[in-house]
């Protein structure tokens, strides 16, 4: 929460407390991300790489993403790991499963919601993540700024 000062008149100074902006993907406006909200936001982000429009990501599409060049480790091996069913694509079910794993990692108190404080703690603890994880956290960070 940010606190700022506003001079209502020369003799009066009012304290104005402004609420933090809701995280990107906060569909219900409660200032937190539920699992469903997080999965929907992650799926939309992952599907930005879907240049063919078939609703899934091929290895070629995966490697064409800017984040692939920044990944720690072999992007092709990471793709294969995320392609849980081994069909050569990352589909919505696989993306949602990965989003659930990440959600559970960030939701430190396991109350079913990610708060600004939990995002901050995750960013602090994420010094040695892959570039894709860093991308995810950077998006969350920019969404949580006022």
ZAZA-358581 format. One record per atom (N, C-alpha, C, O, CB): residue number from 1; x, y, z; atom name; residue in three letters. Coordinates in steps of 0.001 Angstrom, whole numbers, plus 500000, padded with zeros to 6 digits. Glycine has a CB too. Layout:
NUM  X  Y  Z  CA  Ala
...
This chain:
1  500855  498835  500000  N  Unk
1  500000  500000  500000  CA  Unk
1  500901  501228  500000  C  Unk
1  501847  501292  500785  O  Unk
1  499028  499998  501223  CB  Unk
2  500630  502196  499144  N  Unk
2  501408  503424  499084  CA  Unk
2  500719  504495  499895  C  Unk
2  499492  504599  499897  O  Unk
2  501604  503886  497631  CB  Unk
3  501511  505285  500580  N  Unk
3  500962  506393  501347  CA  Unk
3  501535  507668  500769  C  Unk
3  502751  507799  500631  O  Unk
3  501284  506262  502874  CB  Unk
4  500672  508606  500430  N  Unk
4  501114  509878  499881  CA  Unk
4  500435  511011  500623  C  Unk
4  499407  510818  501271  O  Unk
4  500819  509962  498374  CB  Unk
5  501020  512198  500523  N  Unk
5  500452  513355  501213  CA  Unk
5  499834  514314  500211  C  Unk
5  500378  514529  499128  O  Unk
5  501525  514074  502046  CB  Unk
6  498704  514886  500572  N  Unk
6  497991  515809  499716  CA  Unk
6  497603  517029  500546  C  Unk
6  496943  516897  501577  O  Unk
6  496741  515136  499079  CB  Unk
7  498004  518192  500108  N  Unk
7  497664  519411  500851  CA  Unk
7  496281  519866  500443  C  Unk
7  496092  520335  499321  O  Unk
7  498706  520537  500601  CB  Unk
8  495301  519736  501340  N  Unk
8  493928  520149  501054  CA  Unk
8  493797  521663  501125  C  Unk
8  492976  522250  500420  O  Unk
8  492950  519487  502034  CB  Unk
9  494579  522280  501945  N  Unk
9  494641  523733  502041  CA  Unk
9  495985  524071  502658  C  Unk
9  496727  523171  503050  O  Unk
9  493446  524323  502888  CB  Unk
10  496306  525335  502751  N  Unk
10  497597  525732  503319  CA  Unk
10  497725  525261  504755  C  Unk
10  498814  524885  505189  O  Unk
10  497773  527250  503249  CB  Unk
11  496625  525276  505496  N  Unk
11  496701  524926  506915  CA  Unk
11  496413  523458  507210  C  Unk
11  496573  523014  508347  O  Unk
11  495747  525771  507684  CB  Unk
12  495990  522701  506201  N  Unk
12  495581  521326  506441  CA  Unk
12  496345  520381  505527  C  Unk
12  496486  520624  504329  O  Unk
12  494070  521166  506233  CB  Unk
13  496830  519309  506115  N  Unk
13  497502  518275  505339  CA  Unk
13  496757  516979  505596  C  Unk
13  496702  516510  506733  O  Unk
13  499028  518151  505716  CB  Unk
14  496186  516398  504559  N  Unk
14  495429  515159  504706  CA  Unk
14  496284  513986  504261  C  Unk
14  496994  514066  503258  O  Unk
14  494116  515214  503895  CB  Unk
15  496213  512908  505005  N  Unk
15  496894  511680  504628  CA  Unk
15  495958  510872  503742  C  Unk
15  494840  510546  504140  O  Unk
15  497331  510863  505882  CB  Unk
16  496413  510557  502560  N  Unk
16  495595  509800  501623  CA  Unk
16  496241  508437  501442  C  Unk
16  497416  508344  501088  O  Unk
16  495446  510545  500253  CB  Unk
17  495501  507413  501678  N  Unk
17  496008  506059  501517  CA  Unk
17  495384  505471  500260  C  Unk
17  494162  505386  500142  O  Unk
17  495697  505178  502771  CB  Unk
18  496238  505065  499320  N  Unk
18  495748  504482  498075  CA  Unk
18  495997  502983  498057  C  Unk
18  497066  502530  498468  O  Unk
18  496418  505148  496863  CB  Unk
19  495057  502230  497602  N  Unk
19  495217  500779  497517  CA  Unk
19  496134  500415  496363  C  Unk
19  496219  501135  495368  O  Unk
19  493853  500090  497351  CB  Unk
20  496810  499305  496506  N  Unk
20  497676  498805  495441  CA  Unk
20  496834  498428  494236  C  Unk
20  495672  498045  494370  O  Unk
20  498506  497595  495922  CB  Unk
21  497428  498539  493061  N  Unk
21  496740  498107  491850  CA  Unk
21  496565  496595  491898  C  Unk
21  497418  495883  492429  O  Unk
21  497522  498537  490574  CB  Unk
22  495485  496117  491354  N  Unk
22  495231  494679  491323  CA  Unk
22  496227  494023  490376  C  Unk
22  496573  494599  489344  O  Unk
22  493768  494376  490885  CB  Unk
23  496691  492821  490718  N  Unk
23  497601  492114  489820  CA  Unk
23  496939  491831  488480  C  Unk
23  495728  491622  488404  O  Unk
23  498071  490808  490459  CB  Unk
24  497744  491827  487429  N  Unk
24  497220  491479  486108  CA  Unk
24  496612  490088  486176  C  Unk
24  497228  489168  486713  O  Unk
24  498335  491544  485019  CB  Unk
25  495441  489930  485651  N  Unk
25  494750  488654  485692  CA  Unk
25  493748  488558  486821  C  Unk
25  493022  487568  486916  O  Unk
25  495737  487550  485811  CB  Unk
26  493690  489569  487684  N  Unk
26  492755  489580  488813  CA  Unk
26  491368  489911  488284  C  Unk
26  490936  491063  488326  O  Unk
26  493196  490608  489911  CB  Unk
27  490676  488894  487788  N  Unk
27  489392  489089  487114  CA  Unk
27  488293  489597  488035  C  Unk
27  487422  490347  487596  O  Unk
27  488953  487805  486488  CB  Unk
28  488319  489204  489299  N  Unk
28  487240  489618  490202  CA  Unk
28  487572  490874  490998  C  Unk
28  486750  491334  491791  O  Unk
28  486917  488499  491155  CB  Unk
29  488759  491435  490801  N  Unk
29  489130  492700  491414  CA  Unk
29  489361  492662  492914  C  Unk
29  489268  493699  493572  O  Unk
29  488095  493680  491130  CB  Unk
30  489662  491490  493476  N  Unk
30  489864  491415  494922  CA  Unk
30  491309  491690  495355  C  Unk
30  491631  491605  496540  O  Unk
30  489449  490057  495413  CB  Unk
31  492184  492023  494385  N  Unk
31  493565  492354  494712  CA  Unk
31  494480  491152  494873  C  Unk
31  495649  491303  495228  O  Unk
31  493594  493146  495955  CB  Unk
32  493958  489961  494614  N  Unk
32  494725  488719  494719  CA  Unk
32  494451  487884  493469  C  Unk
32  493477  488114  492753  O  Unk
32  494354  487924  496025  CB  Unk
33  495322  486917  493225  N  Unk
33  495105  485995  492118  CA  Unk
33  494706  484635  492652  C  Unk
33  495426  484048  493459  O  Unk
33  496363  485880  491243  CB  Unk
34  493564  484128  492211  N  Unk
34  493167  482760  492524  CA  Unk
34  493886  481831  491545  C  Unk
34  494480  482283  490567  O  Unk
34  491603  482580  492444  CB  Unk
35  493823  480540  491819  N  Unk
35  494432  479577  490903  CA  Unk
35  493848  479720  489504  C  Unk
35  494594  479756  488525  O  Unk
35  494231  478143  491417  CB  Unk
36  492537  479800  489397  N  Unk
36  491900  479930  488082  CA  Unk
36  492329  481177  487342  C  Unk
36  492578  481134  486137  O  Unk
36  490406  479935  488230  CB  Unk
37  492417  482290  488053  N  Unk
37  492859  483542  487441  CA  Unk
37  494304  483422  486966  C  Unk
37  494645  483870  485871  O  Unk
37  492719  484712  488437  CB  Unk
38  495150  482814  487796  N  Unk
38  496561  482658  487435  CA  Unk
38  496710  481738  486229  C  Unk
38  497466  482036  485305  O  Unk
38  497366  482107  488624  CB  Unk
39  495990  480622  486240  N  Unk
39  496080  479696  485113  CA  Unk
39  495619  480357  483817  C  Unk
39  496244  480172  482773  O  Unk
39  495247  478443  485387  CB  Unk
40  494548  481113  483874  N  Unk
40  494044  481788  482672  CA  Unk
40  495063  482801  482152  C  Unk
40  495290  482894  480946  O  Unk
40  492702  482491  482968  CB  Unk
41  495675  483560  483064  N  Unk
41  496672  484556  482657  CA  Unk
41  497905  483878  482073  C  Unk
41  498433  484329  481056  O  Unk
41  497072  485442  483850  CB  Unk
42  498372  482796  482702  N  Unk
42  499545  482071  482194  CA  Unk
42  499258  481444  480842  C  Unk
42  500096  481492  479941  O  Unk
42  499980  480989  483187  CB  Unk
43  498071  480852  480694  N  Unk
43  497734  480226  479421  CA  Unk
43  497724  481270  478306  C  Unk
43  498246  481026  477218  O  Unk
43  496366  479518  479510  CB  Unk
44  497138  482417  478574  N  Unk
44  497123  483490  477569  CA  Unk
44  498543  483900  477208  C  Unk
44  498845  484139  476039  O  Unk
44  496334  484712  478085  CB  Unk
45  499414  483983  478206  N  Unk
45  500809  484361  477959  CA  Unk
45  501532  483296  477137  C  Unk
45  502234  483618  476179  O  Unk
45  501545  484589  479288  CB  Unk
46  501362  482036  477511  N  Unk
46  502022  480950  476783  CA  Unk
46  501521  480901  475341  C  Unk
46  502306  480705  474413  O  Unk
46  501775  479593  477485  CB  Unk
47  500222  481077  475158  N  Unk
47  499658  480970  473808  CA  Unk
47  500017  482149  472907  C  Unk
47  499703  482133  471716  O  Unk
47  498159  480850  473893  CB  Unk
48  500668  483167  473460  N  Unk
48  501187  484241  472604  CA  Unk
48  502217  483686  471625  C  Unk
48  502423  484251  470550  O  Unk
48  501814  485368  473459  CB  Unk
49  502860  482587  471993  N  Unk
49  503854  481962  471115  CA  Unk
49  503213  481104  470027  C  Unk
49  503908  480642  469122  O  Unk
49  504809  481114  471936  CB  Unk
50  501918  480885  470100  N  Unk
50  501211  480025  469148  CA  Unk
50  500986  480771  467839  C  Unk
50  499907  481312  467599  O  Unk
50  499860  479547  469735  CB  Unk
51  501992  480795  467012  N  Unk
51  501908  481537  465738  CA  Unk
51  501046  480832  464705  C  Unk
51  500533  481472  463787  O  Unk
51  503297  481750  465166  CB  Unk
52  500878  479514  464842  N  Unk
52  500060  478776  463868  CA  Unk
52  498569  478853  464206  C  Unk
52  497730  478542  463361  O  Unk
52  500502  477309  463808  CB  Unk
53  498235  479258  465419  N  Unk
53  496842  479389  465803  CA  Unk
53  496130  478083  466089  C  Unk
53  494901  478031  466072  O  Unk
53  496120  480098  464751  CB  Unk
54  496890  477018  466355  N  Unk
54  496262  475721  466603  CA  Unk
54  496003  475438  468084  C  Unk
54  495560  474346  468437  O  Unk
54  497124  474632  466037  CB  Unk
55  496276  476413  468948  N  Unk
55  495992  476250  470364  CA  Unk
55  497040  475492  471149  C  Unk
55  496804  475113  472296  O  Unk
55  494714  475572  470519  CB  Unk
56  498185  475267  470550  N  Unk
56  499280  474588  471229  CA  Unk
56  500602  475110  470691  C  Unk
56  500655  475724  469625  O  Unk
56  499181  473053  471050  CB  Unk
57  501666  474858  471441  N  Unk
57  502983  475388  471093  CA  Unk
57  503875  474257  470600  C  Unk
57  504077  473267  471304  O  Unk
57  503630  476103  472306  CB  Unk
58  504406  474402  469396  N  Unk
58  505358  473431  468867  CA  Unk
58  506757  473792  469362  C  Unk
58  506968  474884  469890  O  Unk
58  505311  473390  467308  CB  Unk
59  507696  472894  469195  N  Unk
59  509073  473175  469571  CA  Unk
59  509600  474388  468805  C  Unk
59  510296  475233  469368  O  Unk
59  509961  471948  469312  CB  Unk
60  509265  474464  467531  N  Unk
60  509696  475604  466716  CA  Unk
60  509166  476927  467278  C  Unk
60  509904  477908  467373  O  Unk
60  509226  475424  465265  CB  Unk
61  507887  476946  467647  N  Unk
61  507292  478150  468241  CA  Unk
61  507929  478464  469587  C  Unk
61  508176  479627  469907  O  Unk
61  505773  477976  468408  CB  Unk
62  508194  477427  470374  N  Unk
62  508828  477581  471681  CA  Unk
62  510211  478231  471535  C  Unk
62  510551  479159  472269  O  Unk
62  508949  476211  472388  CB  Unk
63  510987  477739  470593  N  Unk
63  512351  478255  470401  CA  Unk
63  512355  479665  469817  C  Unk
63  513333  480395  469983  O  Unk
63  513141  477322  469489  CB  Unk
64  511285  480057  469140  N  Unk
64  511202  481396  468542  CA  Unk
64  510876  482476  469570  C  Unk
64  511025  483663  469282  O  Unk
64  510154  481410  467444  CB  Unk
65  510435  482084  470762  N  Unk
65  510096  483057  471805  CA  Unk
65  511367  483768  472279  C  Unk
65  512415  483132  472390  O  Unk
65  509379  482359  473002  CB  Unk
66  511296  485063  472558  N  Unk
66  512471  485775  473077  CA  Unk
66  513010  485161  474369  C  Unk
66  514220  485178  474598  O  Unk
66  512125  487234  473317  CB  Unk
67  512140  484623  475209  N  Unk
67  512570  484030  476478  CA  Unk
67  513455  482808  476266  C  Unk
67  514266  482484  477134  O  Unk
67  511358  483646  477314  CB  Unk
68  513319  482125  475135  N  Unk
68  514118  480923  474891  CA  Unk
68  515604  481245  474856  C  Unk
68  516425  480446  475306  O  Unk
68  513698  480262  473580  CB  Unk
69  515947  482396  474331  N  Unk
69  517363  482786  474248  CA  Unk
69  517952  483097  475619  C  Unk
69  519169  483049  475798  O  Unk
69  517522  483998  473338  CB  Unk
70  517094  483416  476588  N  Unk
70  517568  483772  477926  CA  Unk
70  517483  482629  478928  C  Unk
70  517857  482791  480090  O  Unk
70  516784  484935  478441  CB  Unk
71  516997  481485  478489  N  Unk
71  516815  480366  479412  CA  Unk
71  518153  479837  479903  C  Unk
71  519132  479766  479160  O  Unk
71  516025  479245  478742  CB  Unk
72  518164  479470  481180  N  Unk
72  519314  478764  481731  CA  Unk
72  519063  477297  481439  C  Unk
72  518077  476726  481903  O  Unk
72  519512  479041  483289  CB  Unk
73  519933  476699  480687  N  Unk
73  519716  475325  480270  CA  Unk
73  519297  475270  478815  C  Unk
73  519137  476298  478156  O  Unk
73  518667  474656  481149  CB  Unk
74  519127  474076  478337  N  Unk
74  518776  473822  476946  CA  Unk
74  517275  474029  476730  C  Unk
74  516468  473281  477282  O  Unk
74  519189  472394  476536  CB  Unk
75  516888  475040  475929  N  Unk
75  515457  475297  475704  CA  Unk
75  514712  474089  475132  C  Unk
75  513539  473886  475447  O  Unk
75  515291  476474  474767  CB  Unk
76  515374  473291  474300  N  Unk
76  514723  472100  473737  CA  Unk
76  514437  471069  474829  C  Unk
76  513379  470440  474829  O  Unk
76  515604  471473  472633  CB  Unk
77  515371  470898  475751  N  Unk
77  515172  469954  476856  CA  Unk
77  514066  470448  477791  C  Unk
77  513273  469652  478294  O  Unk
77  516489  469755  477644  CB  Unk
78  514016  471745  478019  N  Unk
78  512960  472305  478862  CA  Unk
78  511606  472097  478197  C  Unk
78  510627  471762  478865  O  Unk
78  513207  473812  479131  CB  Unk
79  511548  472297  476875  N  Unk
79  510308  472048  476136  CA  Unk
79  509862  470600  476327  C  Unk
79  508698  470338  476631  O  Unk
79  510495  472360  474632  CB  Unk
80  510789  469665  476147  N  Unk
80  510447  468244  476280  CA  Unk
80  509937  467927  477686  C  Unk
80  509030  467112  477855  O  Unk
80  511669  467368  475955  CB  Unk
81  510519  468569  478679  N  Unk
81  510067  468359  480056  CA  Unk
81  508632  468864  480239  C  Unk
81  507830  468231  480926  O  Unk
81  511013  469069  481047  CB  Unk
82  508320  469990  479630  N  Unk
82  506987  470578  479775  CA  Unk
82  505946  469901  478894  C  Unk
82  504745  470025  479137  O  Unk
82  507037  472049  479451  CB  Unk
83  506402  469192  477881  N  Unk
83  505507  468414  477012  CA  Unk
83  505241  467072  477692  C  Unk
83  505805  466047  477309  O  Unk
83  506131  468208  475571  CB  Unk
84  504382  467093  478695  N  Unk
84  504175  465938  479575  CA  Unk
84  503701  464694  478836  C  Unk
84  504082  463582  479203  O  Unk
84  503180  466287  480644  CB  Unk
85  502880  464856  477805  N  Unk
85  502363  463680  477103  CA  Unk
85  503240  463257  475927  C  Unk
85  502948  462263  475262  O  Unk
85  500962  463955  476611  CB  Unk
86  504311  464002  475667  N  Unk
86  505276  463613  474644  CA  Unk
86  504788  463693  473216  C  Unk
86  505335  463020  472343  O  Unk
86  505717  462253  474901  CB  Unk
87  503761  464508  472951  N  Unk
87  503222  464590  471589  CA  Unk
87  503909  465648  470725  C  Unk
87  503533  465847  469569  O  Unk
87  501745  464881  471649  CB  Unk
88  504910  466321  471281  N  Unk
88  505627  467329  470502  CA  Unk
88  505033  468721  470597  C  Unk
88  505450  469625  469872  O  Unk
88  505667  466918  469078  CB  Unk
89  504068  468904  471478  N  Unk
89  503417  470198  471663  CA  Unk
89  503194  470455  473153  C  Unk
89  503057  469521  473942  O  Unk
89  502071  470254  470893  CB  Unk
90  503161  471729  473521  N  Unk
90  502678  472112  474839  CA  Unk
90  501265  472616  474618  C  Unk
90  501050  473639  473968  O  Unk
90  503604  473204  475534  CB  Unk
91  500297  471880  475169  N  Unk
91  498891  472246  474977  CA  Unk
91  498354  472929  476231  C  Unk
91  499079  473116  477208  O  Unk
91  498039  470996  474635  CB  Unk
92  497086  473296  476191  N  Unk
92  496470  474033  477297  CA  Unk
92  496544  473259  478606  C  Unk
92  496835  473845  479650  O  Unk
92  495019  474353  476971  CB  Unk
93  496286  471946  478572  N  Unk
93  496315  471145  479801  CA  Unk
93  497713  471143  480417  C  Unk
93  497862  471236  481635  O  Unk
93  495862  469701  479515  CB  Unk
94  498727  471038  479574  N  Unk
94  500108  471045  480082  CA  Unk
94  500488  472418  480632  C  Unk
94  501153  472517  481664  O  Unk
94  501092  470636  478969  CB  Unk
95  500066  473467  479946  N  Unk
95  500347  474824  480420  CA  Unk
95  499636  475096  481743  C  Unk
95  500207  475723  482636  O  Unk
95  499919  475859  479367  CB  Unk
96  498400  474630  481874  N  Unk
96  497647  474825  483119  CA  Unk
96  498256  474031  484268  C  Unk
96  498270  474502  485405  O  Unk
96  496184  474419  482926  CB  Unk
97  498762  472826  483982  N  Unk
97  499409  472020  485022  CA  Unk
97  500683  472707  485514  C  Unk
97  500952  472735  486715  O  Unk
97  499735  470604  484490  CB  Unk
98  501461  473258  484589  N  Unk
98  502663  473988  484969  CA  Unk
98  502291  475239  485773  C  Unk
98  502952  475574  486756  O  Unk
98  503481  474371  483716  CB  Unk
99  501237  475916  485347  N  Unk
99  500783  477111  486076  CA  Unk
99  500377  476740  487500  C  Unk
99  500645  477500  488431  O  Unk
99  499595  477786  485339  CB  Unk
100  499739  475593  487686  N  Unk
100  499355  475160  489035  CA  Unk
100  500592  474919  489890  C  Unk
100  500614  475290  491064  O  Unk
100  498494  473879  488973  CB  Unk
101  501622  474302  489316  N  Unk
101  502867  474079  490057  CA  Unk
101  503485  475405  490490  C  Unk
101  503921  475556  491631  O  Unk
101  503870  473282  489202  CB  Unk
102  503515  476355  489571  N  Unk
102  504076  477676  489896  CA  Unk
102  503217  478399  490918  C  Unk
102  503738  479034  491835  O  Unk
102  504209  478531  488630  CB  Unk
103  501898  478304  490765  N  Unk
103  500977  478929  491713  CA  Unk
103  501240  478397  493115  C  Unk
103  501355  479169  494067  O  Unk
103  499507  478673  491304  CB  Unk
104  501335  477084  493237  N  Unk
104  501576  476468  494541  CA  Unk
104  502907  476907  495135  C  Unk
104  503034  477022  496354  O  Unk
104  501540  474954  494421  CB  Unk
105  503885  477151  494295  N  Unk
105  505192  477622  494753  CA  Unk
105  505104  479043  495308  C  Unk
105  505732  479357  496318  O  Unk
105  506208  477568  493608  CB  Unk
106  504333  479889  494655  N  Unk
106  504220  481293  495066  CA  Unk
106  503246  481462  496238  C  Unk
106  503476  482302  497108  O  Unk
106  503763  482155  493880  CB  Unk
107  502179  480689  496273  N  Unk
107  501158  480797  497330  CA  Unk
107  501714  480199  498627  C  Unk
107  501366  479083  499011  O  Unk
107  499827  480068  496910  CB  Unk
108  502571  480953  499281  N  Unk
108  503337  480462  500427  CA  Unk
108  502464  479994  501583  C  Unk
108  502809  479024  502257  O  Unk
108  504262  481535  500911  CB  Unk
109  501354  480657  501823  N  Unk
109  500502  480269  502957  CA  Unk
109  499403  479292  502544  C  Unk
109  498581  478899  503371  O  Unk
109  499873  481508  503588  CB  Unk
110  499385  478905  501290  N  Unk
110  498464  477898  500747  CA  Unk
110  496995  478209  501051  C  Unk
110  496209  477329  501402  O  Unk
110  498815  476531  501302  CB  Unk
111  496658  479496  500902  N  Unk
111  495265  479902  501119  CA  Unk
111  494477  479983  499814  C  Unk
111  493314  480385  499817  O  Unk
111  495218  481249  501827  CB  Unk
112  495102  479603  498700  N  Unk
112  494415  479617  497422  CA  Unk
112  494436  480952  496709  C  Unk
112  493691  481159  495751  O  Unk
112  493026  479204  497616  CB  Unk
113  495298  481874  497177  N  Unk
113  495401  483194  496548  CA  Unk
113  496839  483680  496635  C  Unk
113  497536  483436  497620  O  Unk
113  494437  484213  497221  CB  Unk
114  497270  484372  495590  N  Unk
114  498601  484976  495573  CA  Unk
114  498438  486463  495841  C  Unk
114  497683  487152  495154  O  Unk
114  499335  484723  494208  CB  Unk
115  499153  486949  496847  N  Unk
115  499116  488360  497213  CA  Unk
115  500386  489055  496733  C  Unk
115  501338  488403  496304  O  Unk
115  498951  488524  498740  CB  Unk
116  500392  490388  496810  N  Unk
116  501590  491150  496456  CA  Unk
116  502779  490720  497307  C  Unk
116  503901  490625  496811  O  Unk
116  501338  492657  496624  CB  Unk
117  502533  490460  498581  N  Unk
117  503607  490053  499487  CA  Unk
117  504208  488711  499072  C  Unk
117  505422  488520  499143  O  Unk
117  503085  489968  500923  CB  Unk
118  503350  487784  498638  N  Unk
118  503851  486482  498196  CA  Unk
118  504655  486612  496906  C  Unk
118  505655  485918  496725  O  Unk
118  502688  485503  497994  CB  Unk
119  504216  487511  495999  N  Unk
119  504998  487752  494779  CA  Unk
119  506369  488296  495143  C  Unk
119  507382  487855  494599  O  Unk
119  504262  488736  493833  CB  Unk
120  506404  489258  496068  N  Unk
120  507674  489861  496467  CA  Unk
120  508599  488813  497075  C  Unk
120  509791  488791  496769  O  Unk
120  507438  491004  497466  CB  Unk
121  508072  487955  497922  N  Unk
121  508888  486909  498541  CA  Unk
121  509407  485930  497492  C  Unk
121  510553  485487  497570  O  Unk
121  508078  486157  499608  CB  Unk
122  508577  485594  496518  N  Unk
122  509000  484672  495450  CA  Unk
122  510104  485288  494608  C  Unk
122  511086  484622  494279  O  Unk
122  507807  484296  494553  CB  Unk
123  509944  486563  494260  N  Unk
123  510989  487237  493469  CA  Unk
123  512303  487247  494221  C  Unk
123  513362  487043  493629  O  Unk
123  510573  488678  493122  CB  Unk
124  512243  487481  495511  N  Unk
124  513454  487514  496326  CA  Unk
124  514128  486139  496363  C  Unk
124  515355  486043  496336  O  Unk
124  513124  487983  497753  CB  Unk
125  513330  485096  496424  N  Unk
125  513863  483741  496512  CA  Unk
125  514248  483144  495161  C  Unk
125  514845  482069  495107  O  Unk
125  512859  482855  497173  CB  Unk
126  513914  483829  494079  N  Unk
126  514066  483257  492741  CA  Unk
126  515352  483658  492031  C  Unk
126  515365  483762  490804  O  Unk
126  512907  483655  491900  CB  Unk
127  516399  483877  492749  N  Unk
127  517647  484340  492140  CA  Unk
127  518191  483375  491092  C  Unk
127  518817  483813  490126  O  Unk
127  518686  484555  493209  CB  Unk
128  517969  482084  491259  N  Unk
128  518555  481094  490352  CA  Unk
128  517488  480342  489565  C  Unk
128  517503  479113  489514  O  Unk
128  519408  480105  491134  CB  Unk
129  516572  481069  488958  N  Unk
129  515522  480434  488168  CA  Unk
129  515883  480478  486691  C  Unk
129  516845  481133  486291  O  Unk
129  514163  481118  488413  CB  Unk
130  515103  479778  485895  N  Unk
130  515293  479857  484452  CA  Unk
130  514818  481213  483956  C  Unk
130  514082  481903  484662  O  Unk
130  514539  478714  483729  CB  Unk
131  515212  481595  482790  N  Unk
131  514773  482870  482216  CA  Unk
131  513263  482897  482057  C  Unk
131  512652  483961  482165  O  Unk
131  515450  483114  480862  CB  Unk
132  512648  481743  481800  N  Unk
132  511195  481707  481663  CA  Unk
132  510528  482024  482992  C  Unk
132  509544  482762  483026  O  Unk
132  510732  480337  481149  CB  Unk
133  511045  481479  484084  N  Unk
133  510514  481804  485407  CA  Unk
133  510713  483283  485693  C  Unk
133  509817  483938  486226  O  Unk
133  511191  480946  486499  CB  Unk
134  511888  483820  485341  N  Unk
134  512154  485235  485565  CA  Unk
134  511190  486093  484762  C  Unk
134  510729  487129  485242  O  Unk
134  513601  485577  485198  CB  Unk
135  510879  485662  483523  N  Unk
135  509891  486364  482699  CA  Unk
135  508547  486407  483409  C  Unk
135  507900  487453  483467  O  Unk
135  509746  485685  481323  CB  Unk
136  508137  485289  483937  N  Unk
136  506860  485195  484647  CA  Unk
136  506833  486147  485831  C  Unk
136  505854  486864  486038  O  Unk
136  506608  483757  485120  CB  Unk
137  507910  486153  486607  N  Unk
137  507960  487009  487780  CA  Unk
137  508061  488473  487393  C  Unk
137  507520  489333  488088  O  Unk
137  509127  486625  488665  CB  Unk
138  508750  488773  486284  N  Unk
138  508838  490157  485829  CA  Unk
138  507451  490665  485443  C  Unk
138  507108  491812  485730  O  Unk
138  509814  490282  484634  CB  Unk
139  506660  489826  484801  N  Unk
139  505301  490212  484443  CA  Unk
139  504478  490496  485687  C  Unk
139  503744  491482  485752  O  Unk
139  504634  489121  483606  CB  Unk
140  504609  489632  486660  N  Unk
140  503863  489827  487909  CA  Unk
140  504314  491106  488604  C  Unk
140  503504  491859  489143  O  Unk
140  504047  488615  488851  CB  Unk
141  505628  491333  488581  N  Unk
141  506166  492546  489241  CA  Unk
141  505612  493795  488598  C  Unk
141  505178  494713  489293  O  Unk
141  507706  492571  489181  CB  Unk
142  505621  493842  487275  N  Unk
142  505128  495043  486610  CA  Unk
142  503627  495196  486785  C  Unk
142  503116  496316  486787  O  Unk
142  505477  495011  485130  CB  Unk
143  502918  494090  486933  N  Unk
143  501479  494163  487157  CA  Unk
143  501148  494661  488554  C  Unk
143  500076  495226  488775  O  Unk
143  500847  492809  486933  CB  Unk
144  502056  494457  489495  N  Unk
144  501800  494848  490877  CA  Unk
144  502274  496261  491198  C  Unk
144  502045  496743  492307  O  Unk
144  502464  493876  491808  CB  Unk
145  502927  496937  490257  N  Unk
145  503357  498324  490490  CA  Unk
145  502167  499262  490369  C  Unk
145  501243  499010  489596  O  Unk
145  504469  498736  489490  CB  Unk
146  502195  500337  491131  N  Unk
146  501107  501324  491055  CA  Unk
146  501317  502263  489912  C  Unk
146  500503  503160  489692  O  Unk
146  500991  502111  492347  CB  Unk
